[in-house]
Amino acid sequence: MTLDVLNTLFTELGKWAQAEMTASFWWRDDDAGEPCIELDRLIGLSDQYAAPCGLATIPVRAGEPLRKTLAEAPHVWVLQHGYAHVNHAPKGNGAWELGLHRPVSTVLDELRQGMLKLSQLFKERFVPVVVPPWNKMDPELLPYLPVMGFRGVSASYKAHRPVPPGDLRVADAHCDLLSWKGKDKSARFAGSEKCVTSLVDHLKDKRTGRTDETEPTCVLTHHLEMDEAAWDFMDTLLSVISGHPAATWVAPVDIWPAN
């Protein structure tokens, strides 16, 4: 991929520089559970650019092998990707794990079990933030999360984002590198133009005060599903943002610091 595709991003970051502002970005990757070649590739990019990554990890699938792998990945932080990444919604209602298709107590108990497991496995590398599978969570669950010890939520709302409790910070995904199409919802790179537009739109809204300036712009990847075009784009984007004077990568532990 040539840097020409990123011209609009360079232009927007130039406006941030002129305003003596710094555009904050963060990287979220979903569906982690076990070590694999694709995860090694993600860790390699994270190390190469010293770019922190929030690895949304499925508690049921995580274990000692993943702990050992991440022990050697200093820039990777663990977030909680639901509990088992299982759809509990009736057919025709979309995919929901964190919906109200089961008793609230059941959903919360699973989240509690997942948090306990991840905190025991990853210690201080675990940041207690809920990343809902399929980016969907019923708003009625939000008030319970701070009481349970969660610091935040990260989903992907295009509009009508639920208002969280004051002690629960939201930092959503703004640019998903993949497009999920076809009957089998197979993943493929969404395209450079679409991804750059998503990033620039959020940056422009932050710079002009149309949205929360303090919310970092999130790039979302799925290491298990990425094709070569998506990996190539992410490599280039990491290089550009890491080297730009008006841009910075923010670690999940800094977005959601301990009290």
Beta strands, then each sheet from edge to edge (+ up, - down):
strand 1: 23-32
strand 2: 53-57
strand 3: 76-80
strand 4: 126-130
strand 5: 152-153
strand 6: 169-170
strand 7: 175-176
strand 8: 178-181
strand 9: 186-189
strand 10: 217-221
strand 11: 247-249
sheet 1: 6+ 5+ 4+ 3+ 2+ 1+ 10+ 7+
sheet 2: 6+ 5+ 4+ 3+ 2+ 1+ 11+
sheet 3: 8+ 9-
end
